[in-house]
Amino acid sequence: MVTNSELPCLFPSDSLQDAVTLIDRSEGRIAIIVDQERHVVGTVTDGDVRRAMLAGISFEMTLEKFQYQRVDAPQTPVVASISSSRQELVELMHRHQIQQLPLLNNSNELVGLHILDDPEHPSNVRPQALIMAGGFGKRLRPLTDETPKPMLPVGGRPLMEHVVDQLRSVGIQQINISTYYKPEKIVDHFRDGQDFGVEIQYVQEKEPLGTAGALQLLMRQDHPVIVLNGDILTSIDYQSLTDFHRENNASLTVAVRAYEVKVPYGVVESNGSRVQRLVEKPSMEFFVNAGIYFLEPECFQYIPNGRRFDMTDLIEQLINQGRPVVGFPIHEYWLDIGSPADYEQAQQDIISGNKHAA
């Protein structure tokens, strides 16, 4: 239970960005909106923030306006008495499918926060992970002539060590590494994973199988799995990814990143030959694939054996079969190290501590 002095509280006049900052550092991944008398008037969870991003809502919006326009927000926040038993709290949280519950005293003032710690709850069932580390890293030559890209040093240690450490920090113990190019460099460093606090197994591709094909080589295919590219440096919250995936009852969740394209010319909008408007150097924003996925075991049946098969192929198959595929927008630090400039940026970010890159 979170005590009164540590409660993650904000006022209606605060912004959604304030909520994001508070959620990122709070234990329960929630911001509780209170009035001057500490009465609870609303809540914002990590999932609410992700849905706001998908809807194109600005982080500059006040929480009062955000609460007003949300169609998914309950009319009255779910709260409980501080005197409630643990069993009563757990039952209430299961009934409302929530993981955080504000607690009030007899004057309806916020005095505590109960965070669901039920080990049987789906959010506490840890997936395994598959790190894709078989690529040649051609764009980073000559650095990758003798070293696989995920093993290039970033901040004094291999890039993939950062990935493994982050997975371990959220309780993921079983990690698989898919290898192809110079696999001995990876295996000799990580071995069985014991020195890194995890259990590592290797998936050796005899030929490149794509970003999804290696999944068929996993020893266990009855467990959810997080798949991620081994050349990504990120501070994504994997627990939030897991929660978002399960809240949406998804078969596959793909992490997405906002990407802005600036057109360097004036764009002419017309109807036939008649010009209707001229927009000077507009910007367009899209969500792009961030190279991180969460898959349910049911996805494996759509992956063929022994041939190249990419995540784009799998996603298309799932959509065609009517299976739910959802996007998880990330606002955390993220860098795809695909070029010398990206590699240099990663070094600078680790040294400076930029956006928690380490």
Legacy VTK file of the C-alpha trace (Angstrom):
# vtk DataFile Version 3.0
C-alpha trace
ASCII
DATASET POLYDATA
POINTS 358 float
0.000 0.000 0.000
1.204 3.490 -0.859
1.141 5.864 2.112
-0.321 9.347 2.252
3.013 11.147 1.850
3.858 9.225 -1.329
0.501 9.372 -3.101
0.721 10.294 -6.810
-1.660 13.260 -6.771
-2.366 16.033 -9.264
-4.950 18.789 -9.588
-7.464 19.252 -12.430
-5.483 22.285 -13.620
-2.355 20.162 -14.168
-1.593 18.858 -17.653
-1.626 15.410 -19.166
2.164 15.777 -19.485
2.314 16.227 -15.710
0.374 12.974 -15.393
2.774 11.175 -17.749
5.772 12.350 -15.706
4.131 11.278 -12.433
2.998 7.897 -13.787
6.488 7.135 -15.083
7.962 7.437 -11.604
5.082 6.142 -9.450
4.867 2.564 -8.233
1.275 2.044 -9.317
1.506 3.705 -12.762
-1.409 5.990 -11.918
-2.058 9.686 -11.287
-4.921 10.481 -8.904
-6.740 13.748 -9.579
-7.885 15.487 -6.409
-9.492 18.800 -5.500
-8.263 21.194 -2.815
-9.969 19.097 -0.122
-8.193 15.945 -1.356
-11.408 14.449 -2.677
-10.797 12.118 -5.615
-12.321 13.544 -8.809
-10.658 11.247 -11.335
-7.712 9.033 -12.218
-5.321 8.693 -15.136
-3.558 5.376 -15.685
-0.744 4.447 -18.020
-3.315 2.810 -20.306
-5.306 6.056 -20.423
-2.164 7.878 -21.575
-1.512 5.362 -24.356
-5.115 5.624 -25.587
-4.820 9.414 -25.553
-1.755 9.165 -27.778
-3.626 6.976 -30.260
-6.425 9.540 -30.305
-3.988 12.361 -31.051
-4.646 14.193 -27.775
-2.018 16.770 -26.856
-0.104 16.249 -23.624
-0.605 19.972 -23.006
-4.320 19.424 -22.320
-5.424 19.973 -18.716
-6.589 16.966 -16.743
-9.954 18.643 -16.186
-10.555 18.886 -19.936
-9.121 15.424 -20.516
-11.497 13.865 -17.998
-14.442 15.735 -19.471
-13.919 14.507 -23.017
-13.009 10.890 -22.234
-15.752 8.528 -23.303
-14.190 5.623 -21.369
-13.992 7.424 -18.003
-16.437 6.270 -15.294
-18.828 8.892 -13.978
-17.487 8.275 -10.472
-13.931 7.039 -9.786
-13.743 3.610 -8.156
-12.555 4.099 -4.568
-12.692 2.181 -1.275
-12.488 2.787 2.439
-9.098 2.635 4.122
-10.685 0.243 6.637
-11.594 -2.334 3.978
-10.008 -5.773 4.279
-7.496 -6.949 1.694
-9.989 -9.508 0.422
-12.623 -6.818 -0.052
-10.153 -4.654 -1.971
-9.045 -7.496 -4.239
-12.640 -8.502 -4.993
-13.543 -4.894 -5.841
-10.529 -4.554 -8.127
-11.270 -7.804 -9.925
-14.884 -6.752 -10.391
-13.899 -3.448 -11.994
-10.806 -4.893 -13.740
-8.467 -2.323 -12.220
-5.022 -2.660 -10.676
-4.931 0.505 -8.546
-7.530 1.560 -5.982
-7.558 4.930 -4.138
-8.407 4.614 -0.437
-10.414 7.202 1.515
-10.924 8.009 5.191
-14.273 8.745 6.852
-14.145 12.309 5.482
-13.744 11.010 1.901
-10.184 12.329 1.787
-7.532 10.429 -0.137
-5.198 8.735 2.336
-3.878 5.643 0.547
-3.540 3.623 -2.637
-3.871 -0.146 -2.905
-1.959 -1.793 -5.757
-3.034 -5.243 -6.880
-0.416 -7.833 -5.916
-2.365 -10.990 -6.668
0.175 -13.453 -8.167
-2.642 -15.237 -10.023
-3.772 -12.056 -11.776
-2.948 -12.111 -15.524
-0.901 -8.911 -15.225
1.516 -10.722 -12.919
2.108 -13.694 -15.233
5.489 -12.984 -16.824
5.997 -13.688 -20.537
9.176 -15.088 -21.983
11.218 -12.958 -24.388
12.827 -13.484 -27.779
15.611 -11.109 -28.795
16.227 -11.066 -32.552
20.011 -10.844 -32.908
20.789 -12.577 -36.204
21.155 -9.635 -38.575
24.315 -8.715 -40.480
24.297 -4.999 -39.558
25.481 -4.091 -43.052
24.842 -0.363 -42.639
27.238 -0.259 -39.687
30.211 -1.784 -41.495
33.129 -1.884 -40.841
32.088 -1.938 -37.152
30.124 -5.134 -37.751
32.732 -6.930 -39.868
33.781 -8.993 -36.847
31.041 -8.166 -34.334
27.263 -8.716 -34.521
25.426 -5.414 -34.237
23.739 -6.268 -30.882
27.222 -6.844 -29.412
28.624 -3.423 -30.362
29.669 -1.528 -27.224
27.308 1.178 -26.029
28.322 2.948 -22.845
31.138 0.472 -22.249
29.165 -2.757 -22.628
27.361 -4.596 -25.434
24.109 -3.069 -26.615
22.225 -6.294 -25.885
23.305 -6.205 -22.237
21.123 -3.132 -21.845
18.219 -5.064 -23.387
18.737 -8.107 -21.127
19.051 -5.939 -18.008
15.808 -4.155 -18.760
13.899 -7.393 -19.305
15.290 -8.802 -16.054
14.317 -5.652 -14.167
10.616 -6.270 -14.895
10.776 -9.898 -13.813
11.267 -11.627 -17.176
13.561 -14.551 -16.418
13.367 -16.726 -19.537
15.086 -15.061 -22.486
15.665 -16.601 -25.902
18.191 -15.123 -28.331
17.854 -15.793 -32.046
21.258 -15.886 -33.752
22.620 -16.283 -37.275
25.543 -13.933 -37.994
28.613 -14.740 -35.853
26.570 -16.479 -33.122
29.672 -17.485 -31.122
30.265 -13.820 -30.206
26.866 -13.716 -28.497
26.931 -17.186 -26.933
30.461 -16.762 -25.517
29.427 -13.529 -23.812
26.023 -14.394 -22.360
26.366 -18.213 -22.021
23.401 -19.513 -19.982
22.545 -16.058 -18.619
23.364 -16.886 -15.001
25.863 -14.025 -14.705
23.094 -11.642 -15.859
20.378 -12.919 -13.525
18.305 -14.646 -16.227
17.982 -17.977 -18.038
19.118 -17.732 -21.661
18.517 -20.231 -24.438
19.615 -19.830 -28.046
17.644 -20.221 -31.239
20.189 -20.887 -33.990
18.842 -20.080 -37.453
20.421 -22.197 -40.197
19.227 -19.566 -42.647
17.610 -16.166 -42.005
13.983 -16.780 -41.020
12.778 -13.180 -40.782
11.414 -11.308 -37.796
8.753 -13.950 -37.003
10.054 -17.216 -38.452
12.393 -17.918 -35.523
9.400 -18.144 -33.177
8.700 -21.653 -34.457
12.088 -22.742 -33.074
11.239 -21.865 -29.465
11.144 -24.862 -27.152
7.994 -23.562 -25.439
5.147 -22.304 -27.579
2.473 -22.333 -24.881
3.554 -19.102 -23.208
3.131 -15.409 -24.121
6.270 -13.933 -25.602
7.728 -10.464 -26.046
9.688 -10.256 -29.294
12.106 -7.384 -29.809
14.894 -6.453 -32.150
18.335 -6.720 -30.590
19.500 -3.370 -31.964
16.990 -1.185 -30.107
17.896 1.016 -27.158
14.761 1.975 -25.263
13.292 2.645 -21.831
9.849 1.291 -22.787
7.799 0.073 -19.820
7.352 -3.640 -20.552
4.864 -4.032 -17.701
2.707 -1.326 -19.269
2.987 -3.114 -22.617
1.822 -6.335 -20.954
-1.080 -4.617 -19.195
-2.194 -2.777 -22.341
-2.087 -6.000 -24.353
-4.301 -7.789 -21.843
-6.686 -4.872 -21.333
-7.379 -5.009 -25.067
-7.677 -8.836 -25.212
-5.223 -8.773 -28.104
-3.688 -11.694 -29.944
-0.725 -9.513 -30.887
0.316 -6.057 -29.762
2.869 -4.047 -31.714
4.683 -1.131 -30.118
4.415 1.974 -32.274
6.238 5.277 -32.280
5.045 8.668 -33.524
7.052 9.760 -36.557
6.778 13.165 -38.209
7.342 13.738 -41.911
7.929 17.329 -43.036
7.107 18.044 -46.659
9.658 20.585 -47.950
7.256 22.026 -50.533
3.914 23.750 -50.673
1.195 21.081 -51.020
-1.634 21.810 -53.433
-5.041 20.415 -52.502
-7.425 20.285 -55.420
-10.728 18.896 -56.649
-10.121 17.910 -60.224
-8.440 20.864 -61.888
-9.665 23.418 -59.346
-7.226 24.320 -56.581
-8.939 24.496 -53.213
-6.067 25.196 -50.890
-2.299 25.589 -50.771
-0.567 24.397 -47.599
3.004 25.583 -47.224
5.473 22.902 -46.066
3.034 20.852 -43.951
3.972 18.191 -41.416
2.320 14.799 -41.249
2.561 12.431 -38.288
2.287 8.659 -38.461
2.715 5.756 -36.071
5.600 3.526 -37.182
6.645 0.046 -36.118
9.010 0.217 -33.124
10.255 -3.381 -33.439
8.717 -4.661 -30.178
5.800 -7.116 -30.042
3.707 -9.027 -27.502
2.242 -12.313 -28.765
-0.204 -14.808 -27.355
0.523 -18.534 -27.931
-2.319 -18.728 -30.468
-0.153 -16.726 -32.897
2.252 -19.631 -33.402
-0.246 -21.600 -35.479
-0.005 -18.932 -38.194
3.795 -19.127 -38.500
5.063 -21.625 -41.109
8.004 -23.920 -40.395
11.360 -23.630 -42.069
10.957 -20.557 -44.240
11.304 -16.812 -43.979
8.332 -15.151 -42.328
8.256 -11.568 -41.052
6.132 -9.901 -38.405
4.358 -7.968 -41.164
3.301 -11.325 -42.643
2.066 -12.558 -39.264
0.131 -9.369 -38.546
-1.533 -9.578 -41.952
-2.466 -13.211 -41.307
-3.971 -12.394 -37.904
-5.991 -9.477 -39.259
-7.290 -11.615 -42.131
-8.382 -14.230 -39.591
-10.198 -11.636 -37.518
-7.782 -11.857 -34.612
-7.323 -8.613 -32.611
-4.061 -6.793 -33.319
-3.522 -3.547 -31.387
-0.936 -0.772 -31.345
0.840 0.275 -28.128
2.176 3.824 -28.527
5.423 4.530 -26.718
6.434 7.944 -25.411
9.558 6.677 -23.665
13.088 6.889 -25.016
13.548 4.778 -28.169
16.394 4.540 -30.660
16.802 2.068 -33.515
20.555 1.749 -34.040
20.650 1.209 -37.783
23.275 3.663 -38.986
26.579 5.179 -37.814
24.748 8.364 -36.829
22.303 6.354 -34.690
25.188 4.501 -33.057
26.903 7.768 -32.186
23.629 9.118 -30.804
23.273 6.037 -28.595
26.747 6.619 -27.143
25.932 10.236 -26.366
22.567 9.349 -24.807
24.088 6.722 -22.512
26.824 9.095 -21.368
24.406 11.955 -20.729
21.659 9.771 -19.277
19.308 11.254 -21.854
15.730 10.050 -21.301
16.879 7.079 -19.202
18.615 5.426 -22.156
20.652 3.331 -19.728
LINES 1 359
358 0 1 2 3 4 5 6 7 8 9 10 11 12 13 14 15 16 17 18 19 20 21 22 23 24 25 26 27 28 29 30 31 32 33 34 35 36 37 38 39 40 41 42 43 44 45 46 47 48 49 50 51 52 53 54 55 56 57 58 59 60 61 62 63 64 65 66 67 68 69 70 71 72 73 74 75 76 77 78 79 80 81 82 83 84 85 86 87 88 89 90 91 92 93 94 95 96 97 98 99 100 101 102 103 104 105 106 107 108 109 110 111 112 113 114 115 116 117 118 119 120 121 122 123 124 125 126 127 128 129 130 131 132 133 134 135 136 137 138 139 140 141 142 143 144 145 146 147 148 149 150 151 152 153 154 155 156 157 158 159 160 161 162 163 164 165 166 167 168 169 170 171 172 173 174 175 176 177 178 179 180 181 182 183 184 185 186 187 188 189 190 191 192 193 194 195 196 197 198 199 200 201 202 203 204 205 206 207 208 209 210 211 212 213 214 215 216 217 218 219 220 221 222 223 224 225 226 227 228 229 230 231 232 233 234 235 236 237 238 239 240 241 242 243 244 245 246 247 248 249 250 251 252 253 254 255 256 257 258 259 260 261 262 263 264 265 266 267 268 269 270 271 272 273 274 275 276 277 278 279 280 281 282 283 284 285 286 287 288 289 290 291 292 293 294 295 296 297 298 299 300 301 302 303 304 305 306 307 308 309 310 311 312 313 314 315 316 317 318 319 320 321 322 323 324 325 326 327 328 329 330 331 332 333 334 335 336 337 338 339 340 341 342 343 344 345 346 347 348 349 350 351 352 353 354 355 356 357
